[in-house]
Amino acid sequence: MDNEDIKADWEAIKNEYITDSSASYRSLAQKYGVVQRTLERKGKDEGWVNLRRQFTREVSAKTLEATAVMRAKQAEKITKIADKLLKKISQAVDELDIQIARDVHKTKTIEYNNDRRPDKPTKEVIDENEVFSQVHSIVDRNGLRAIASALVDVQNALGIKTDLDDQEQRARIDALRARAGIKDDDDDDGEGGVIILADVEEAPGVDDDE
């Protein structure tokens, strides 16, 4: 180990290698001005590769946890909004055969205050009074279609499946099984139609500079 290697900030090099998956022994040796062989030897002796893998797993776990929390909050908001929408849909269903009638009453008041022309009006005042009332009529078909569409949107948002959805999904599964040549008798092994693949041993990761 030469003088430059002794002066090197090995803690910084190690941290960068562990936390930066794109960093390699070669790039770090060039960046910090150390001999690559020395860096490789130090990395091997201190188990930098395993430390990097451990760090990556921990970051992934934290990312998944944060994502799960975020999605849970989003799901809660969607549920609350869907609940409000369901109440509005229920109200709309009750009002499908109700129309709003508008009745306008106009009253004209005429004043005659001209002594010279008693027959000529001097002032006219028109008062308007609007009255709104609910009347029952035939069901609004356009409104009915809009409500049905909104109800499907709520169903999809909440992930609610009907028997028809289950039947459709089952039909797709059966079609895929038929295409793959899987018979119903193959389910008798107790695995419920799940195809179990043999375990594949994962090859150990190799650093690009090791």
NORJO-V185024 format. One record per residue. SS is DSSP state (h for helix, s for strand, l for the rest). OMEGA is omega in whole degrees, 0 to 359 (NA if undefined). D_FIRST is the distance of its C-alpha to the first C-alpha in whole Angstrom. Layout:
# NORJO-V185024
[[SS	OMEGA	D_FIRST] [SS	OMEGA	D_FIRST]]
This chain:
# NORJO-V185024
[[l	182	0] [l	185	4] [h	180	7] [h	179	8] [h	180	6] [h	182	7] [h	185	10] [l	177	11] [l	186	14] [h	179	13] [h	178	16] [h	179	18] [h	180	16] [h	181	17] [h	180	20] [h	179	21] [h	183	20] [h	187	22] [h	181	25] [l	184	25] [l	180	26] [l	181	26] [l	178	22] [l	177	20] [h	182	16] [h	183	17] [h	179	19] [h	178	16] [h	179	13] [h	183	16] [h	185	17] [h	176	14] [l	178	12] [l	179	9] [l	184	8] [h	181	11] [h	178	10] [h	180	7] [h	180	10] [h	181	12] [h	180	11] [h	178	11] [h	180	14] [h	181	16] [h	184	15] [l	176	16] [l	182	19] [h	182	19] [h	179	22] [h	178	24] [h	178	24] [h	179	24] [h	179	27] [h	179	29] [h	180	28] [h	179	30] [h	180	33] [h	178	33] [h	179	34] [h	180	36] [h	179	38] [h	179	38] [h	178	39] [h	180	42] [h	179	43] [h	178	44] [h	179	45] [h	179	48] [h	180	49] [h	180	49] [h	178	51] [h	178	53] [h	178	54] [h	179	55] [h	179	57] [h	179	59] [h	180	60] [h	180	61] [h	180	63] [h	179	65] [h	179	66] [h	179	67] [h	177	69] [h	180	71] [h	178	71] [h	178	73] [h	178	75] [h	179	76] [h	179	77] [h	178	79] [h	180	81] [h	178	81] [h	179	83] [h	185	85] [l	183	86] [l	182	86] [l	180	90] [s	176	91] [s	178	91] [s	179	92] [s	181	95] [s	181	96] [s	183	99] [s	177	100] [s	179	103] [s	178	104] [s	180	107] [s	177	109] [s	182	111] [s	178	113] [s	177	115] [l	181	118] [l	180	118] [l	183	120] [l	180	124] [l	179	125] [l	184	123] [l	182	123] [l	182	122] [l	180	119] [l	177	116] [l	181	114] [s	177	111] [s	179	109] [s	179	107] [s	177	105] [s	177	103] [s	179	101] [s	181	100] [s	178	97] [s	179	97] [s	180	94] [s	179	95] [s	178	94] [s	179	96] [s	180	95] [l	177	95] [l	182	93] [l	177	90] [l	184	87] [h	177	86] [h	177	83] [h	179	82] [h	178	82] [h	179	80] [h	179	78] [h	179	77] [h	178	77] [h	179	74] [h	180	72] [h	177	73] [h	178	71] [h	178	68] [h	180	68] [h	179	68] [h	181	65] [h	181	63] [h	179	64] [l	181	63] [l	179	66] [l	176	67] [l	177	71] [h	179	73] [h	177	73] [h	180	69] [h	179	68] [h	179	71] [h	179	69] [h	179	66] [h	179	67] [h	178	69] [h	179	65] [h	179	64] [h	179	67] [h	179	66] [h	178	63] [h	179	63] [h	179	66] [h	180	64] [h	179	61] [l	180	64] [l	180	64] [l	179	67] [h	180	68] [h	181	68] [h	181	64] [h	186	64] [h	181	66] [h	176	63] [l	182	63] [l	174	60] [l	177	62] [l	179	61] [l	179	58] [l	182	56] [l	178	53] [l	179	50] [l	180	48] [l	178	45] [l	182	42] [l	182	38] [l	179	36] [l	180	33] [l	180	30] [l	182	28] [l	177	25] [l	187	22] [l	183	23] [l	183	19] [l	NA	18]]
